[in-house]
Amino acid sequence: MLSPEEIPHPPMDHDLPERRQVTVLFADIVDYTGLALRFDPEDLRELLQRYYALAKNEIEASGGIVAEYLADGIVAHFGVPIAYQDAADRAVQAAKHIVRKAGEICGMDYRLSVRVGIATGLVVAEFDGINSKITGASGVLAARLQASAEPGSIYISDLTRRLLRGETEAHFVGDVALKGFSKPEPVWCLDIEDAKRLAGDGFPFFGRAAELSKLAMAWEAVLKTGKASPLSILSGRPGIGKSRILREHGLRCPAGQRSIVLQAAERQSNTALYPVVEWLKLDDRVSLGADDADYLRALCQPETAMGLHLREAPGAIRQGTFDALCASFRRIAKAGPIQIIIEDLQWLDPSTLQLIVRLLTDLEDCPIQWLASGRPEFADSPVKLQSLVLNIGELSAAECHEAVSSCCGESITSMLADEIVGKSEGVPLFLEHLLRELNEGRISGRETVPETLVGALVAWIDSTGSARRIAQCASVVGRYFDEVMLGQVSGLSHQDLNADIERLCKAEIFQRENASFLSFRHDLIRDAAYSTLLRKRRESLHRRVAWIHTQGNPHVGDKALAEIAYHHEAAGDYTLAADYRHRIGRYTTALGAFAEGESQLRHALDLLARAERNGVDVEHRQANLLIDLAANLMQTRGFTGLEVLETYMKSLAHLEKINRMGGDSLSIFWGIFTYQVLIGHTKDAAMTVSRMEAVLRRLPERERLSEHTLSVLGTRNGIQFYSGQFHAQLATLEKIKTHYEFEFHAPLAAKYGMDLFATAHAFSPHSAAIVGQFARARDLVIEADAHQSVLDIPLMLPFIDIWGGVALGYLGDFDLALARMERGIALADRQGAAFWSATGRMWQALTEFEATGNPSSRSRMEQALAVQKLMGVGIGIPYWSAKLAAAYAMNGDDQRALEYSREALAGSPGTSEGVWRAERQRLSGLVHERAGRIDKALSLYNLAARTACKQSAVLWELRARKAISRLAPHDELNALRLTMLSRAIGPVDAREDQAAISAMV
């Protein structure tokens, strides 16, 4: 990063080039060659001097500058060095006078004739105090229009015509092919008549009676009932007066206490809870001494947030924050009726939207009038608010005339009033400033300033003289800024800065928010000031603002990081901007704001792509970004989402390309392993584990972190479980316990998409139950729940509940197992976790059938299995097919039972599942036993017993040998083995009895 010495203060002189809208006039004498051939050189010189003097006087009288004399031609600029809101009108007025008065220059055998071309457009303008120079297409277009014009006529471009006021008549010539232009340009011809100037002052609120009446009725209902109103959204385009209506409503219907305003910002649309944080900083009604104050302080104080992250998990923090905010809003509302206003809904971050949805429900019993403003595009938001939408359109001509009459009285003519109303186009903000400064032409607009308003906006800013440079500096900082920041950016002395700020406030370009905090009065004003900066100067200013932000509190939160990232991006420092977006993505993901995190990470990837096009090596950064993005996607797309695997594979490709297959690659392999094992490709998953172990062995000791060891142990733990190595899995869990430190490793959940310990812990109750350690299995379920309650990763909650329920089902605790599964399924549905929702329903149906034998459970089993196949989740399908085969066999449907039995024994393509292999063989034997094929059944039962014996799977072998004893009661070896297995089962606590064990077996 650049040092402060390398980021100079921007120069504040007034002859710097600028981007601005300029109207160019090109006037040329008709048949000058003929005159030159007929006239004596001295007489021709005298004629030209008279023509030059005439043209110069008319141009300067209208506020233009003569830029060039070209033999018989004159080029003039309108809008340099000072912009005019009516620059086009001024150029037209000068052109009309030149054309008309040129005819007065005549002799016995000639009369001077002139033709003029006028064009308006964006240029780079330079002015050294005397000379004006522009670079851009407008000058060329004006010359081509002049060359095409008839003698004594004025041809103008389409934009110039649109900028003209109502009384100036022009007729359409047509789309004319001009030299050098790739396509025909629309050309207009002016009628030769004068334009007029405006005068007036004052501006009250006017119109909007219907909207104010509806808002007043809603407020009366709040006062009468003591309950909250529905959310009223004022929807309309920028400048239409939404915020002004809300302010007027507050004046006409005042509350007993000041309103709460939640102001969204476009640049912070992915900063979680940004409007709420900004409100909290300024509202002294929020108590930071309450029990839940830590959550509120963490929003405003990054130091507190860091401490909170170490004590609590992201999901718990998010829930606690929402609870604390709801309580704060309730306390304020209970103090008296209040109006809560949400400004600019279209820029709300997803977290604030979710909070608003909750507040609207939770605070229904509070005396609150809910009000909001937003642009029409908010209707496309995926979050739908229950609301009453008031569409705010343009003012009618009658309302505009009423405003003109109110401000100007009888001093304005009807023609002038019509011109003002037409110019305003019914937009209140435009009309307001036309009436405030009629002679100066002040209007306001938005980020992409309409071409027809650019000149007026820049003219408004130019009217402040040297203070305009401060407006330009402020436009780089943003819509809102403080004096300290502005002083650092501009480099002005405190005295000069204050003088310029006061001048801008007086001109209503700036407005004070408090003693030291200011803002542009409207986004359009800020955008107009910003549009005048040349690219290099703009980038230099952005770079300086970014550096100033980095010198603040080192414990910056996502809002400050977003500001730094924005300014680095605007400065063209894409790699730095990507690094900050990456940090924000990790930060917000850790808080459980997954949508915002994904958006920030994708933005960072886009920035790196731009840096790469500029020749910067970004492979390693891209790899690390993709790792975090894949982990984020795990939470929203599910563990088996194809996009998750593709993202991990892209990351791996970047590391392989730069030969950096070290510790960074282990988190990638973790993600790939998770995908492989859950879709049932356990052979591929085992190869991935081996690859991770090889990477770990090759890592130099100084580069090997406990995180790396944990990631390898975690995948080894998973493959041991799914391949049926139950004792080995339990032993690996103990190793993981010795390496895992909550303070250091819990935050890695955002990187790996899951907690390295919780995932391994979830397998262990299964292994313990299968090897016959029933009491230990129960204890492990309790341990897993306890760890998850502290960790609280939202998308792991369904996994822990459902997976723990399956283990309890092995133990015969069907009621508890089904309750957990029901809870896990509900959580998965609320989170949109399709994988765990479908998987939970499959296990729920199996457990219900085992517990009750209800035929309806078999139907749900079949439906759930079809969903699993559709999703491509291969790991459990063979076992579930075996269960369904047994269910059909018990119902006497041998054909369907055999179909599912064959599927169970064959397994899913690419899978080598070992957890339930012995059970699949036993259940297939049950199918044959029910159909009377005793020899086949006995063969499969013995196969199941041998498989289970190799795995030390006491539970599975116990079940298989019980089945053998039914068909071969005199098999002494089987009976002996059955006795040994019964004795091998671990101690059972007081809650277990022999009936429960029998049911389980």
LUMFI-447858 format. One line per 8 residues: number of its first residue (from 0); for each residue x, z, y of C-alpha. Coordinates in pm, whole numbers. Layout:
BEGIN
NUM	X,Z,Y; ... .
# end
This chain:
BEGIN
0	0,0,0; 118,-76,352; 257,206,562; 102,275,903; 400,114,1072; 323,-209,886; -36,-209,1006; -12,-261,1382 .
8	-288,-176,1622; -480,-495,1704; -397,-628,2050; -675,-575,2302; -597,-861,2545; -865,-1113,2636; -704,-1449,2568; -704,-1423,2189 .
16	-879,-1702,1996; -1228,-1611,1874; -1498,-1755,1656; -1808,-1820,1863; -2094,-2059,1912; -2015,-2307,2190; -2220,-2591,2338; -2006,-2895,2419 .
24	-2101,-3152,2682; -1937,-3496,2672; -2021,-3723,2968; -1895,-4080,2993; -1933,-4362,3249; -2122,-4663,3117; -1921,-4990,3119; -1612,-4826,3265 .
32	-1397,-5115,3141; -1605,-5361,3343; -1570,-5146,3652; -1195,-5116,3603; -1162,-5494,3580; -1372,-5551,3893; -1244,-5269,4116; -920,-5235,4306 .
40	-728,-4939,4154; -759,-4738,4473; -1132,-4796,4492; -1165,-4709,4121; -969,-4388,4180; -1199,-4292,4468; -1507,-4360,4250; -1369,-4146,3969 .
48	-1285,-3863,4207; -1643,-3861,4339; -1772,-3865,3981; -1533,-3589,3871; -1628,-3371,4169; -1998,-3422,4103; -1967,-3340,3735; -1738,-3042,3792 .
56	-1974,-2892,4050; -2280,-2927,3823; -2096,-2794,3516; -1958,-2490,3693; -2289,-2425,3873; -2451,-2396,3530; -2181,-2162,3399; -1969,-2412,3209 .
64	-1596,-2491,3217; -1446,-2839,3246; -1210,-2853,2949; -1077,-3209,2973; -1079,-3521,3191; -1052,-3831,2972; -1022,-4130,3207; -1393,-4202,3251 .
72	-1507,-3905,3044; -1549,-3534,3100; -1565,-3262,2833; -1722,-2925,2922; -1770,-2604,2726; -2062,-2361,2763; -2005,-2020,2603; -1632,-1983,2682 .
80	-1499,-1734,2781; -1838,-1563,2832; -2130,-1643,2604; -2477,-1710,2738; -2799,-1666,2547; -2914,-1992,2711; -2588,-2185,2683; -2769,-2491,2549 .
88	-3014,-2482,2842; -2725,-2456,3086; -2550,-2756,2931; -2873,-2957,2940; -2935,-2861,3303; -2584,-2973,3402; -2621,-3298,3205; -2953,-3382,3373 .
96	-2807,-3328,3719; -2497,-3533,3636; -2704,-3823,3505; -2945,-3813,3797; -2687,-3769,4074; -2441,-4017,3925; -2691,-4287,4019; -2641,-4191,4380 .
104	-2280,-4310,4356; -2331,-4677,4428; -2213,-4977,4628; -2335,-5323,4720; -2302,-5458,4368; -2301,-5154,4143; -2470,-4822,4065; -2284,-4566,3854 .
112	-2452,-4492,3519; -2358,-4206,3286; -2456,-4118,2931; -2411,-3771,2781; -2381,-3619,2435; -2437,-3246,2377; -2372,-3058,2054; -2367,-2687,1960 .
120	-2182,-2523,1676; -1937,-2261,1554; -1580,-2317,1676; -1255,-2133,1730; -1243,-2087,2107; -933,-2013,2316; -915,-1928,2684; -604,-1835,2882 .
128	-780,-1747,3205; -785,-2109,3327; -800,-2352,3039; -1054,-2366,2756; -977,-2511,2414; -1193,-2532,2104; -1129,-2630,1742; -1429,-2742,1540 .
136	-1669,-3023,1472; -1893,-2967,1775; -1660,-3152,2012; -1645,-3454,1780; -2022,-3455,1738; -2077,-3445,2115; -1844,-3744,2158; -2022,-3942,1884 .
144	-2363,-3861,2034; -2244,-3979,2376; -2118,-4304,2227; -2458,-4365,2065; -2666,-4279,2373; -2841,-4537,2587; -2717,-4573,2949; -2857,-4295,3168 .
152	-2971,-4087,2870; -2876,-3756,2708; -2848,-3730,2329; -2837,-3383,2176; -2774,-3241,1829; -3046,-3079,1623; -2912,-2725,1675; -2890,-2779,2050 .
160	-3252,-2893,2050; -3361,-2585,1855; -3181,-2360,2104; -3366,-2506,2403; -3654,-2325,2566; -4014,-2442,2540; -4051,-2644,2859; -3759,-2876,2787 .
168	-3900,-3194,2635; -3710,-3401,2382; -3811,-3679,2146; -3663,-3754,1807; -3439,-4061,1800; -3387,-4048,1423; -3119,-3976,1168; -2826,-4171,1309 .
176	-2511,-4274,1120; -2221,-4152,1333; -1857,-4251,1287; -1670,-4010,1063; -1978,-3814,948; -2060,-3831,579; -2435,-3847,629; -2669,-3940,916 .
184	-2720,-3671,1178; -3060,-3591,1335; -3045,-3697,1700; -3275,-3610,1989; -3308,-3760,2336; -3388,-3540,2637; -3635,-3615,2910; -3466,-3578,3249 .
192	-3621,-3267,3407; -3499,-2926,3522; -3496,-2603,3327; -3583,-2265,3482; -3442,-1910,3461; -3619,-1591,3360; -3666,-1255,3533; -3823,-922,3437 .
200	-3761,-570,3308; -3906,-275,3114; -4025,-246,2753; -4294,-19,2600; -4423,4,2243; -4715,-232,2190; -4947,-366,1918; -4950,-249,1555 .
208	-5280,-63,1598; -5396,-129,1240; -5071,-5,1085; -5059,308,1301; -5422,384,1217; -5353,374,842; -5049,598,877; -5244,844,1095 .
216	-5526,865,837; -5272,941,562; -5120,1216,779; -5461,1371,844; -5523,1380,468; -5192,1566,418; -5287,1822,682; -5635,1866,538 .
224	-5548,1893,168; -5198,2040,185; -5091,1783,-75; -4853,1489,-63; -4964,1143,41; -4888,830,-159; -4570,654,-50; -4646,412,236 .
232	-4394,126,245; -4365,-86,558; -4234,-418,430; -4104,-697,649; -3803,-903,750; -3522,-771,972; -3614,-714,1336; -3986,-711,1268 .
240	-4023,-353,1389; -4064,-145,1072; -3849,145,1191; -4002,133,1539; -4351,172,1388; -4234,474,1190; -4082,630,1503; -4401,565,1701 .
248	-4609,722,1423; -4386,1031,1441; -4446,1054,1816; -4822,1014,1788; -4860,1237,1481; -4587,1502,1517; -4517,1739,1230; -4445,2110,1268 .
256	-4084,2052,1167; -3843,1762,1205; -3866,1475,963; -3625,1409,679; -3473,1062,701; -3295,911,400; -3106,611,538; -2975,361,281 .
264	-2681,132,356; -2602,-210,213; -2235,-131,154; -2327,186,-36; -2600,37,-257; -2403,137,-567; -2288,476,-440; -2494,734,-628 .
272	-2727,940,-403; -2564,810,-84; -2869,858,149; -2926,1208,12; -2563,1310,63; -2566,1185,422; -2885,1380,492; -2749,1698,334 .
280	-2447,1692,565; -2667,1709,874; -2968,1921,774; -2922,2296,824; -3247,2370,639; -3076,2319,303; -2947,2647,168; -2606,2636,6 .
288	-2635,3000,-92; -2900,2948,-361; -2837,2974,-735; -2811,2598,-765; -2586,2558,-458; -2287,2433,-659; -2469,2111,-739; -2551,2051,-371 .
296	-2203,2140,-252; -2057,1905,-513; -2245,1617,-351; -2075,1679,-16; -1747,1834,-122; -1529,1638,-369; -1324,1955,-437; -1635,2136,-561 .
304	-1735,1830,-762; -1400,1828,-943; -1443,2190,-1044; -1797,2126,-1161; -1682,1832,-1376; -1442,2059,-1559; -1716,2313,-1637; -2012,2089,-1717 .
312	-2082,1755,-1877; -2207,1451,-1681; -2562,1474,-1812; -2589,1843,-1726; -2450,1784,-1376; -2697,1505,-1312; -2992,1712,-1435; -2880,2016,-1237 .
320	-2832,1806,-923; -3181,1657,-947; -3330,2002,-1009; -3146,2149,-708; -3254,1864,-481; -3617,1894,-590; -3604,2266,-518; -3453,2206,-172 .
328	-3716,1950,-76; -3987,2186,-200; -3854,2480,5; -3849,2270,320; -4198,2129,259; -4344,2474,192; -4232,2578,541; -4486,2338,689 .
336	-4618,1979,671; -4339,1726,698; -4277,1353,705; -4005,1220,471; -3885,872,564; -3679,642,343; -3519,365,547; -3412,30,396 .
344	-3542,63,41; -3375,-263,-57; -3034,-95,-34; -3112,225,-226; -2876,301,-513; -3034,339,-860; -2979,717,-867; -3163,772,-539 .
352	-3446,552,-662; -3474,767,-974; -3471,1079,-759; -3750,940,-537; -3960,863,-845; -3919,1223,-958; -3987,1371,-613; -4309,1173,-578 .
360	-4429,1332,-901; -4285,1683,-875; -4385,1744,-512; -4745,1623,-532; -4864,1973,-439; -4656,1986,-118; -4774,1882,232; -4555,1573,261 .
368	-4627,1234,409; -4405,987,226; -4298,691,442; -4053,407,382; -3931,80,524; -3789,-210,329; -3734,-578,324; -3953,-798,101 .
376	-3675,-836,-158; -3727,-473,-260; -4036,-594,-449; -3794,-750,-702; -3638,-411,-781; -3664,-315,-1151; -3780,34,-1046; -4143,20,-940 .
384	-4260,292,-702; -4624,395,-694; -4696,308,-334; -4917,155,-68; -4741,-148,81; -4811,-245,442; -4677,-594,506; -4550,-613,864 .
392	-4561,-964,1006; -4479,-1122,1339; -4672,-1014,1643; -4952,-1243,1751; -4917,-1448,2066; -5182,-1226,2228; -4983,-910,2149; -4664,-1065,2286 .
400	-4842,-1170,2604; -4976,-816,2637; -4619,-685,2618; -4496,-935,2878; -4781,-845,3111; -4719,-472,3059; -4348,-506,3139; -4361,-764,3417 .
408	-4708,-723,3569; -4822,-1005,3798; -4469,-1096,3902; -4427,-1343,3615; -4593,-1682,3601; -4799,-1790,3301; -4544,-2066,3229; -4259,-1818,3222 .
416	-4460,-1579,3006; -4534,-1859,2760; -4162,-1939,2745; -4067,-1579,2669; -4333,-1548,2400; -4222,-1875,2239; -3858,-1773,2246; -3931,-1439,2080 .
424	-4107,-1608,1784; -4321,-1297,1751; -4026,-1077,1647; -4054,-747,1837; -3682,-684,1859; -3614,-1026,2008; -3899,-991,2251; -3783,-644,2354 .
432	-3442,-762,2470; -3568,-1079,2633; -3785,-853,2844; -3514,-591,2903; -3254,-834,3031; -3430,-1160,3107; -3149,-1292,3320; -2885,-1206,3059 .
440	-3087,-1302,2751; -3024,-1007,2520; -3165,-1036,2169; -3070,-880,1837; -3037,-1025,1492; -2888,-959,1139; -2585,-1009,919; -2629,-1384,879 .
448	-2726,-1441,1240; -2968,-1732,1286; -2798,-2019,1466; -3062,-2013,1735; -2970,-1652,1820; -2592,-1651,1796; -2535,-1742,2158; -2785,-1487,2284 .
456	-2634,-1208,2075; -2277,-1283,2177; -2391,-1312,2539; -2539,-965,2517; -2208,-828,2388; -2004,-1028,2642; -2206,-871,2924; -2012,-547,2867 .
464	-1685,-710,2974; -1371,-560,2823; -1580,-319,2614; -1669,-611,2389; -1334,-560,2209; -1446,-212,2109; -1769,-363,1975; -1559,-600,1766 .
472	-1344,-316,1630; -1655,-112,1553; -1815,-408,1375; -1528,-399,1125; -1577,-27,1059; -1946,-81,989; -2293,-11,1124; -2209,361,1164 .
480	-1879,503,1290; -1726,795,1476; -1515,801,1789; -1204,926,1608; -1207,635,1365; -1279,388,1644; -987,524,1847; -752,489,1551 .
488	-863,133,1486; -853,14,1847; -543,201,1959; -699,271,2301; -644,590,2493; -916,852,2475; -1016,786,2836; -1040,407,2800 .
496	-1222,440,2469; -1485,674,2613; -1540,444,2912; -1598,143,2684; -1827,339,2453; -2040,455,2745; -2063,97,2870; -2177,-23,2526 .
504	-2429,261,2498; -2567,180,2842; -2607,-183,2735; -2790,-54,2421; -2540,-221,2191; -2429,123,2066; -2644,431,2030; -2534,789,1977 .
512	-2634,963,1655; -2474,1292,1765; -2188,1414,1984; -1919,1205,1813; -2108,974,1577; -2235,633,1689; -2399,326,1547; -2488,-27,1640 .
520	-2846,-37,1759; -2922,-306,1500; -2740,-471,1213; -2777,-807,1384; -2580,-687,1684; -2301,-564,1461; -2300,-894,1270; -2282,-1095,1591 .
528	-1979,-896,1711; -1816,-935,1370; -1877,-1310,1364; -1658,-1361,1674; -1340,-1235,1504; -1091,-1483,1366; -1016,-1443,997; -660,-1313,1040 .
536	-754,-1057,1303; -1056,-952,1100; -838,-899,791; -582,-702,992; -853,-471,1124; -1002,-419,779; -659,-338,640; -609,-77,910 .
544	-950,81,849; -873,103,476; -542,276,550; -711,524,788; -964,613,518; -686,682,267; -527,932,507; -836,1154,489 .
552	-925,1406,217; -731,1317,-100; -1023,1445,-312; -1235,1149,-213; -1572,1085,-373; -1734,754,-458; -1863,699,-101; -1514,713,53 .
560	-1371,507,-233; -1640,247,-176; -1548,225,192; -1179,179,109; -1260,-82,-155; -1487,-272,84; -1223,-290,355; -946,-396,116 .
568	-1171,-672,-16; -1258,-788,337; -884,-788,417; -818,-1016,121; -630,-741,-68; -824,-806,-386; -596,-616,-625; -616,-297,-420 .
576	-991,-340,-379; -1026,-380,-756; -827,-62,-820; -1065,136,-599; -1376,-22,-753; -1232,69,-1093; -1193,432,-984; -1550,439,-856 .
584	-1675,291,-1184; -1506,564,-1386; -1621,833,-1142; -1988,732,-1149; -1988,677,-1526; -1853,1030,-1571; -2150,1153,-1365; -2392,974,-1598 .
592	-2481,708,-1335; -2421,425,-1583; -2594,144,-1390; -2385,212,-1080; -2071,245,-1291; -2127,-89,-1462; -2190,-261,-1128; -1867,-122,-980 .
600	-1659,-220,-1285; -1796,-575,-1287; -1725,-600,-914; -1367,-495,-985; -1334,-768,-1248; -1459,-1027,-1000; -1200,-908,-749; -920,-937,-1004 .
608	-1033,-1292,-1080; -998,-1376,-711; -654,-1214,-702; -553,-1415,-1007; -653,-1739,-833; -412,-1636,-558; -128,-1615,-810; -129,-1237,-872 .
616	-57,-1111,-1226; -361,-898,-1315; -364,-908,-1697; -293,-537,-1748; -547,-433,-1486; -810,-659,-1643; -745,-506,-1984; -791,-150,-1858 .
624	-1101,-245,-1662; -1260,-408,-1965; -1191,-95,-2171; -1388,117,-1925; -1662,-146,-1897; -1703,-160,-2275; -1727,220,-2291; -1990,211,-2018 .
632	-2185,-61,-2201; -2188,155,-2515; -2413,394,-2324; -2660,127,-2214; -2638,-150,-2476; -2587,66,-2785; -2293,99,-3021; -2369,-226,-3205 .
640	-2437,-435,-2895; -2255,-766,-2931; -2159,-755,-2562; -1973,-430,-2631; -1758,-591,-2902; -1696,-903,-2692; -1579,-690,-2400; -1336,-495,-2619 .
648	-1202,-819,-2769; -1143,-964,-2421; -950,-652,-2328; -739,-679,-2643; -663,-1044,-2569; -525,-948,-2227; -294,-684,-2377; -173,-921,-2647 .
656	-101,-1185,-2384; 137,-953,-2198; 269,-782,-2513; 144,-436,-2409; -4,-326,-2743; 80,40,-2689; -134,344,-2619; -382,144,-2407 .
664	-481,-57,-2713; -597,249,-2908; -914,296,-2702; -990,-74,-2760; -944,-37,-3135; -1166,271,-3123; -1448,63,-2975; -1394,-223,-3222 .
672	-1386,25,-3511; -1714,183,-3398; -1883,-155,-3387; -1744,-261,-3726; -1837,55,-3910; -2191,72,-3774; -2276,-287,-3863; -2145,-205,-4210 .
680	-1813,-394,-4211; -1623,-98,-4346; -1341,-307,-4491; -1271,-453,-4147; -1305,-104,-3998; -1048,32,-4245; -805,-243,-4140; -861,-145,-3777 .
688	-775,218,-3859; -454,104,-4028; -367,-103,-3724; -422,199,-3498; -200,417,-3717; 74,154,-3696; 45,143,-3315; 69,523,-3299 .
696	380,528,-3520; 553,272,-3299; 480,459,-2978; 788,631,-2833; 751,1009,-2829; 749,1021,-2447; 453,780,-2434; 248,944,-2711 .
704	-40,1150,-2575; -273,1389,-2756; -548,1143,-2664; -377,878,-2877; -353,1111,-3175; -717,1211,-3139; -836,849,-3126; -653,768,-3450 .
712	-776,1086,-3622; -1129,1009,-3506; -1136,662,-3661; -966,789,-3977; -1235,1057,-3995; -1509,793,-3969; -1369,561,-4234; -1313,854,-4472 .
720	-1678,949,-4441; -1821,600,-4487; -1590,527,-4782; -1695,848,-4958; -1379,1056,-4907; -1574,1368,-4816; -1310,1638,-4862; -1058,1426,-4672 .
728	-1309,1385,-4388; -1359,1761,-4362; -982,1814,-4360; -940,1556,-4082; -1203,1737,-3876; -987,2050,-3888; -690,1849,-3758; -903,1714,-3477 .
736	-1000,2069,-3383; -635,2164,-3343; -566,1873,-3106; -887,1878,-2903; -886,2061,-2568; -1217,2046,-2385; -1069,2051,-2034; -846,1750,-2101 .
744	-1037,1552,-2360; -1405,1590,-2268; -1359,1368,-1956; -1236,1090,-2188; -1596,1037,-2299; -1633,787,-2011; -1334,591,-2145; -1428,593,-2514 .
752	-1804,579,-2472; -1836,898,-2677; -1666,1232,-2724; -1371,1218,-2965; -1461,1555,-3120; -1842,1538,-3122; -1842,1209,-3313; -1623,1345,-3590 .
760	-1817,1672,-3595; -2145,1489,-3658; -2021,1353,-3993; -1910,1689,-4126; -2246,1850,-4221; -2313,1543,-4438; -1979,1572,-4614; -2021,1946,-4666 .
768	-2370,1904,-4812; -2264,1617,-5039; -1971,1815,-5183; -2206,2110,-5242; -2099,2338,-4955; -2455,2401,-4834; -2389,2709,-4620; -2097,2537,-4452 .
776	-2316,2233,-4389; -2565,2449,-4197; -2288,2610,-3996; -2145,2270,-3906; -2486,2153,-3780; -2499,2460,-3556; -2141,2399,-3436; -2215,2034,-3355 .
784	-2523,2138,-3155; -2325,2400,-2965; -2053,2154,-2870; -2308,1894,-2764; -2494,2144,-2545; -2172,2196,-2349; -2067,1830,-2358; -2414,1684,-2289 .
792	-2337,1312,-2308; -2686,1165,-2269; -2658,876,-2512; -2506,1103,-2780; -2801,1342,-2779; -3019,1121,-3004; -2722,1069,-3236; -2657,1443,-3274 .
800	-3025,1529,-3326; -3097,1252,-3577; -2770,1278,-3767; -2800,1657,-3792; -3157,1612,-3917; -3037,1385,-4199; -2789,1650,-4312; -3062,1915,-4312 .
808	-3274,1678,-4519; -3003,1683,-4788; -3045,2063,-4791; -3421,2043,-4836; -3503,2175,-4483; -3755,1897,-4432; -3957,2058,-4151; -3648,2128,-3940 .
816	-3500,1789,-4026; -3816,1602,-3921; -3845,1802,-3598; -3489,1709,-3501; -3549,1344,-3586; -3867,1337,-3378; -3679,1482,-3082; -3390,1238,-3124 .
824	-3624,938,-3144; -3806,1049,-2827; -3473,1084,-2644; -3358,743,-2765; -3681,580,-2649; -3652,736,-2304; -3291,618,-2273; -3361,270,-2407 .
832	-3122,331,-2699; -3269,78,-2943; -3007,145,-3213; -3077,516,-3244; -3452,469,-3198; -3468,230,-3496; -3221,429,-3705; -3408,753,-3637 .
840	-3736,600,-3747; -3574,479,-4069; -3442,825,-4158; -3767,987,-4048; -3969,769,-4287; -3727,839,-4574; -3736,1215,-4514; -4117,1220,-4489 .
848	-4143,1036,-4822; -3901,1276,-4991; -4089,1573,-4849; -4444,1457,-4919; -4445,1142,-5133; -4704,1007,-4889; -4762,630,-4951; -4792,572,-4573 .
856	-4430,679,-4543; -4335,392,-4774; -4505,149,-4537; -4310,288,-4241; -3990,273,-4448; -4045,-97,-4507; -4116,-165,-4138; -3812,32,-4030 .
864	-3589,-146,-4280; -3705,-483,-4147; -3606,-374,-3796; -3263,-262,-3918; -3205,-600,-4082; -3315,-776,-3765; -3067,-570,-3561; -2788,-643,-3810 .
872	-2715,-275,-3873; -2554,-307,-4215; -2407,36,-4294; -2726,205,-4417; -2931,-91,-4538; -2821,-77,-4907; -2905,296,-4933; -3235,256,-4751 .
880	-3322,-35,-4982; -3253,189,-5281; -3486,456,-5140; -3758,197,-5086; -3707,63,-5438; -3760,415,-5576; -4072,455,-5363; -4223,134,-5505 .
888	-4125,235,-5858; -4301,570,-5819; -4610,378,-5704; -4597,151,-6010; -4492,-170,-5830; -4205,-273,-6058; -4158,-622,-5911; -4104,-501,-5554 .
896	-3896,-210,-5685; -3660,-449,-5869; -3626,-670,-5557; -3512,-380,-5343; -3299,-238,-5626; -3103,-562,-5652; -3046,-554,-5272; -2929,-194,-5298 .
904	-2674,-262,-5573; -2544,-582,-5413; -2498,-419,-5073; -2500,-599,-4736; -2261,-894,-4692; -1921,-774,-4573; -1993,-407,-4642; -1825,-161,-4875 .
912	-2024,156,-4811; -1923,456,-5021; -2124,745,-4876; -2440,675,-5072; -2302,448,-5346; -2368,697,-5623; -2718,759,-5485; -2789,385,-5479 .
920	-2692,363,-5846; -2905,665,-5938; -3211,537,-5751; -3174,197,-5919; -3173,382,-6251; -3498,552,-6148; -3656,207,-6097; -3574,111,-6458 .
928	-3678,451,-6592; -4022,419,-6431; -4062,73,-6586; -3963,202,-6932; -3622,33,-6946; -3455,351,-7066; -3121,208,-7177; -3069,34,-6845 .
936	-3174,347,-6659; -2938,567,-6860; -2653,323,-6798; -2707,338,-6421; -2742,718,-6424; -2408,749,-6603; -2251,501,-6359; -2381,711,-6069 .
944	-2243,1031,-6224; -1898,876,-6269; -1896,738,-5913; -1996,1074,-5770; -1740,1256,-5983; -1460,1037,-5845; -1575,1123,-5491; -1623,1496,-5568 .
952	-1979,1434,-5444; -2134,1740,-5613; -2483,1679,-5472; -2496,1315,-5585; -2350,1396,-5930; -2590,1689,-5971; -2884,1454,-5908; -2748,1190,-6148 .
960	-2687,1442,-6428; -3033,1591,-6383; -3170,1240,-6444; -2948,1197,-6753; -3074,1526,-6895; -3430,1395,-6874; -3350,1090,-7086; -3078,1244,-7307 .
968	-3158,1617,-7333; -2921,1661,-7630; -2615,1525,-7449; -2398,1837,-7466; -2121,1705,-7243; -2373,1621,-6971; -2532,1965,-7004; -2191,2131,-6977 .
976	-2104,1926,-6667; -2443,2008,-6514; -2376,2380,-6559; -2035,2349,-6398; -2181,2163,-6100; -2451,2425,-6047; -2185,2695,-6034; -1973,2482,-5794 .
984	-2242,2487,-5524; -2131,2717,-5242; -2303,3042,-5145; -2652,3004,-5006; -2764,3215,-4710; -3080,3424,-4704; -3293,3139,-4580; -3231,2938,-4899 .
992	-3403,3011,-5227; -3398,2847,-5567; -3711,2648,-5488; -3538,2492,-5187; -3237,2398,-5402; -3466,2248,-5664; -3650,2047,-5402; -3319,1928,-5260 .
1000	-3185,1830,-5605 .
# end
